[in-house]
């Protein structure tokens, strides 16, 4: 093999290895990417039905129901405009409370409820995940938007 052909083969092999490494990294990133949706977006069918995502908002007051096994919990996440029932099996964070901010990760079931695999509660009174805070503020503005009435 001539020196010129050997150089072309080495460069081609290097490009092939680089392309394969890039493909593996992009595949790993795509499989670990989890999107955030508000309860309003879930109710509007904007959330994926066949992949994991996060939903955030407030734990609706009076909605927490604990199972007899001590690990199963059902509650409702709301953005003050829409509500999504959530079921979770596991230990809840110490700061999990009704009326407080929460972000849950998991999948949507066929019946429209959310099966959580992870529950995250805000850690103090001043913090809420930016996505959840923005979704709540958007829902508040839509919920309290003034309506125009015609006066005779």
C-alpha positions, -999 to +999 in steps of 0.1 A: +000+000+000+013+034-010+019+061+017-009+082+001-034+054+004-023+046+040-029+083+050-064+083+034-072+050+052-061+064+086-080+097+081-111+078+070-109+054+100-104+084+123-135+101+109-155+069+112-145+065+149-154+102+155-188+098+139-195+067+160-185+084+192-207+114+183-236+091+176-232+073+210-230+106+229-261+120+212-280+088+218-271+089+255-282+125+258-315+118+240-323+089+263-316+109+295-334+140+284-366+146+305-389+174+295-411+195+318-448+201+314-474+220+335-507+204+344-524+227+318-501+214+291-508+178+302-546+184+301-542+199+266-525+167+254-492+185+248-472+160+269-459+127+254-479+096+260-450+071+255-420+087+272-410+100+306-413+136+315-417+159+345-447+177+357-447+205+383-470+227+403-486+227+437-499+197+457-536+204+459-549+208+494-569+178+507-558+156+478-531+135+495-542+099+501-518+074+517-521+037+510-523+011+538-488-002+529-472+031+539-454+036+506-482+042+481-494+078+478-520+095+456-522+132+452-531+159+427-507+184+411-523+216+400-512+249+384-544+265+396-560+261+362-558+224+356-551+193+378-534+160+372-538+130+396-505+114+405-497+081+421-463+073+436-448+043+454-419+051+476-406+075+503-417+111+499-393+140+507-396+155+542-408+188+528-436+173+507-468+190+519-502+200+506-502+235+491-464+234+484-445+232+452-435+198+438-420+184+406-426+147+398-410+126+371-426+096+355-450+086+327-486+094+318-510+064+320-537+057+294-564+070+319-547+104+321-532+099+355-495+103+361-474+074+375-444+090+393-410+074+397-395+104+415-410+132+437-390+164+444-403+190+469-390+225+471-364+229+498-374+263+513-400+290+511-381+310+485-373+284+459-393+267+433-379+252+401-380+279+374-402+258+351-428+252+378-428+289+389-433+300+353-461+276+347-479+287+380-475+323+371-489+318+336-519+298+350-525+326+376-525+352+349-549+332+327-571+324+357-574+361+369-574+377+334-601+404+334-631+398+311-644+426+289-681+431+294-703+452+271-722+480+289-755+491+275 
